[in-house]
Amino acid sequence: MSPRSTRSTSTGKPDIRTVASLARVSIATVSRTINGSSAVSDKLSKRVWQAIEQLNYFPNTHARSLVSGRSRILGIIVENITNPFFPELIASFEEIAVAHGYELLVSSGNIQSAAQIETIVRRMLERKVEGVAVLTFGSEESVLDQLVNHGIPLVLAEFEVNNPRVSTILIDYASGIREAVEHLVNLGHRKIAYLAGPHTLHSAETRLHCFESSTAVCGLRIRKEWIVDADHTLKGGEAGMQRLLGLKERPTAVICSNDMTAIGVLHAAHQARLAVPEELSVIGLDDIAFTEFTLPPLTTIGLSRHALARAAFDALRVQVEALNEPGEHMPNQRRFEVTTTLIARESTAPPKA
């Protein structure tokens, strides 16, 4: 039978029977493969997916969920979609989820708002999500109660809950921030400022503590006025740098709580005709995609979105499969770690004599 005739059915469109025939398996095996069942061997699963691709067959997800009783939808909640870090994270998470037969429901907004929380949670429950990654980096409490009470598996960033259906991703900021401080010290800097993130975010507070401990280990004396509150935005970085420029004794280097802040610092330095890195060294954190294209390219502390997305998906998947696969047990591992590391580019140099 030619590939063309294989595609033909009474309606002109391939169906599950056509897929089963081409893959030389039963209809039940095709159904189990599409639904991600672990009962299908890798060899058979590969044959089924090859047949699906060859036939350009699109499974009916609604019918699938009715038959299996599963939606195969995962939710992801982020707070600030305007920060490029989060679209990059969502793209990585979706790529991994789709490869494993899951769809993604994305929610973003001000989750400090009770009305927005209610809307986000209602969307998740209405779509019958099987698990949710709450990657807001500090505002989880407001979402937790409503989702946990419905028995939905969750994964949180940097926030631990004593609940067997809640996993945590711990980010090792200390390693990358220590590398950044040591990098500046080795270049000859002793006057290092820090632009902090919002105190409402667990991640921002953790990053600040890591900076303070790293400078202490290096024997640096950090002036109180060199630690400036910002808000993880371009405008916040610009305003924070302007405050530093107004000081009688200025720092020779600035480490920022995220890349958006650092890019704001670069803009403020440019406006003040302060050359980077000759007169000011700048370091960000996150390594968002366009930090390579700032002028100069930004030295930053890399936090891999792909590694974070992989950890979040793996944490959710083991929980979800344990609830849906007969004989599966709830996982013992509920803590996952993602590391950070310094990426040196052209925004850092020895201070002027």
N, C-alpha and C positions, 0 to 999 in steps of 0.2 A: 504493500500500500504506500503510495507516495505521500509526502508531507502535506501536499495540497488536499488530497482526498481524506487524509486523517483529520484535517481541520473541519470537515463538513459534518453537519448534523441536520436534522429535519428543519431546524430554524436557521441554519447557516452559521451557527456559533458553536464553538466547542463547549462541552459540558463535562461534568465530573466523570461520566462514563467514557468519554473520548480520552480523557487524561489517563484513566485506569488502563484502557486498551493499549495506548501508546507506551505506557510505562511497564506494561505486563504485570500489573498488580491488581488487587481487588479494589473495589470502590471504597471499602472501609479503610484500606491502607492509605488511599489518597486523602480521605477525610481526616484520618489521624495525623498525617503529615502536615496538612494545611493548618490543623489545630495545634501543632507543636507538641504532639504527644511523644513522650520518651519511649513508648512501646515500639516505635518504628526504628529499625536499624539505620545507621548512617548510609549504608549502601542503597537500601530501598528508598530512603528519603531523598538521596541525590538523584535517583532515577525519576522520582515523581516530580521534583522541582525542574529537572531538565525537560520533562514532557510539558509541564506548565509553561515554561519559557518558550519552547518550540511552538506550542499551540497558541501562544499569546492569550492564555486563559486567565480570566479574572474571577476569583472566587467571590461568591455572594456573601459578604461579611455579615449582613443581617441574618440571612438564613443560617450561616455558620453558628452564630451566637445562639439562635433559637434551638438548634440541634444539640450543641455542646453545653449550653447553659453558661458559656463564658463569653465575655466581651472582647477579651484580648486587647484591652485598651489600658495603657498606663498614663497617669497624669504627671505633669511636672509644673511646679509653681515657682516662679521667680518674681523678684520685686521690681527691678529696674531694667526694663527691656531696652531703654535708651543707651545703656552701657554695652558696648560691643561684646564684652565678655559673655553676656548671657545669651545673645543669639548664637554665638559660636558654641556655647555649651549645649544649647537646645539642639543645634544641628548635629553635634556629635552623638547626643543621646538618641535622637531620632534614627540616625544611621544604624546604630547598634540595635535599637528596638525593632526596626523594620526587618533587619537581617534575621531576627529570631521570631518573626511572625507576629509582632505586636504593632499596634497603632499608638499614636501619641496625642494626648489632649493637653494643650499648653494654656496656662493661665498666668497673667501678669497684671500687677496693679499695686495699689497702696494697701498692703495687708495690715496696716495699722488701723484702717477704717473698718468698723463693724459691718457696714453695708457691703463693702467689697468682699470681705471675708465670707459673708453669707452667700453672695453671688457665686464666688469661686467654688465653695463647698457644694452648693446646690448643683452647679454644672457637673462637678465630678461625680456626684451621687446619681444624677439623672442619666449620665452616660455609662453608669455602672463600671467605673474604673476598677481594675483589679489591684492596683497599687499606686502610690503617689510618691514622687521625689520632691520634697520641700527644700529647694535650694535657694533660700532667701538670705542665708548667712547672718541670721540674728533676730528674726521676727517670727519664729516658729510657733511660740506659745499660743498665739491667737488662732492659728489654724488647727493645732493639734487636737484639742478636745473634741471638736466636731467630727473629725475623721477617725480618730482612735475609737470613739464610741460606736462607730459603725463597723468596727472590725477590719478596717482596710489596712493592709501592710503599708508601712511608711519607711522612707529613708530620709534622714535629716543631715544637714551639714553642720558639724561642730556643736551639736546639741544632743545630749544623751537623755533617754527616758527609760525608766525601768518597766519595760513592756516587751513581751516576747515578739510582738509584731512590729516593733520599731527598731530599725538599724541606724547606725551613725557613721558618717564619714568624717574622720579626723584629718585635718590638713596640717602637715608639719611646716608651719611658717618659720619656725625657729631656725631651721637649716639655711634656708634662702636668705633670711634677714641677717643672720650671723655672717654669711658669705659677703653680703653687701657691705656691712660695716667693716669687715676685715679688708675688703677690696679698697675702700676709701682710705682706711688707715695705712695700708701698704703704699698707697699713692702719696701719702704725706698729709692727709686731712686730719685735723684735730677739732675743727669747728663744724659739727654736723647737726643740721636741723632735721625735724621730722614733721611732716604734715599728716595728721591723724585723720581717720574716718569718723563717721558718726558714732557716738557712744552707745547708741541703741543697738548697734550690731555687735554680736559676739566676735565676729571675725576681726572687726576694726580694733576692738579692745585687746584681742589676742596679739594682733600685729604690733600694737603699741608696746605691750609688755615685752614682746620679743626684742623690739628695738632697744628698750631701756636695759634689759638684761645683757644684750650683746655689747652695748657701749660700756656698761659697767665692767664686763669681762676684759674689754680692751683698754680699760683704765682711762676712759674719756670722761671729762666733766661736761655735762650737758646743761646749758642754761635753761631755766624754766621758760623763758620767752622764745626759745628756739623750738619748742614743741607747740605747734599751732593746730587748732581744730579746723578741719575742713569737712566737706560732705561727699567726697568721692565723685565730684563733678568737675568739668572743665572750669566753670566759674569759681568753684570752691578752691581749686588749685591756684587760679589766678589771684584771688583775694588773699589767700594764705601767703603767697609769695610777696605780694605787695606789703603785707604786714612785716615780713622779714626784711624787706628793703628799707623800711622805715626805722629799723633798729640802729642804735649807735654802733654796736659791734655786730657785724653781719656774719653769718655762717659762710663757709666756703663750699659746702655741699649740702644737698637736701635729699633725703629719702622720703618717698611718698607712699601712702597706704594703698594706692592703686594707680594704674596707668593714666586714667582720666585726669586725676589730680596732677600727675607729673606733666602731662601735656599742657595743662593750664599753667603750670610753673614755667615751662618753656616759652609760652606766649608772653607771660608777664616779664620774663627776663629779656625777651626780644624787644618789648615795648620800652623797657628801661635801658636799652642799648647795653645790656650785660651779656658778654659773650659766653656761650656754653660750648665746650667745657673749660675754656681758658680761664674764665673768671668765676664760674659756678659749675659744679658737677651735680647732675640730677639722676636719680634712680627711681623707677616706678615699680609696680608689682602687678602681675597677672600675665604679661606678655601677650596682650591683645594683638590682633593681626597687623594693624597699621603702625605699631611702634617701630617696626623696621624702616618705615618711610617718613618718620618725623625728621626734622632738621635741627640738630644732628639725630641720627638713629639712636633710640633711647636704650640705655642700659636698664635692665629690668630684672625682677625676680620672677622666674617662670613658674606659673601654675597651670599645668596641662589640663585644658578642657576635656580632651579625649580621655585622659586617665580618670578625671573626676566623673565624667559621664559613664565610663566603664564600671567604676566602683559603684555608682548609684544604680545602674541597671542590674549588675550582678547581685547587689544586696536585695533589690526588689524581686528579681526573678526567683531566687531560691525560696523566698517567702511565699510568693504567689504559687509556684509549683507545688510547694508543700501543702498548700490549702486545696489544690485542685487535682493533684495526682494521687490515686489510691496507694497507700503504703509509704508515701513520702513523709518524712519527719521534719518538724520545724528545725531550722539550722541552729547550731550552737554559736557560730560566728555572727556577731551583730556589730562588730567594729571593723571598719575598713580605713586604711590610711593612704593618703596621697601626699607625695613629697613636693618640695619646692627647691629650685636651684637658681643661682645667679647666671644671667645671660649678659655678658659684657659687650657693649657696643661702643658708640662714639660720644656719649654724653658725659663721660667721666674722664678725668685727667688729673695730674698733680696740680695742687693749688699754686696760684702765682706767688712768687717770693714776696 
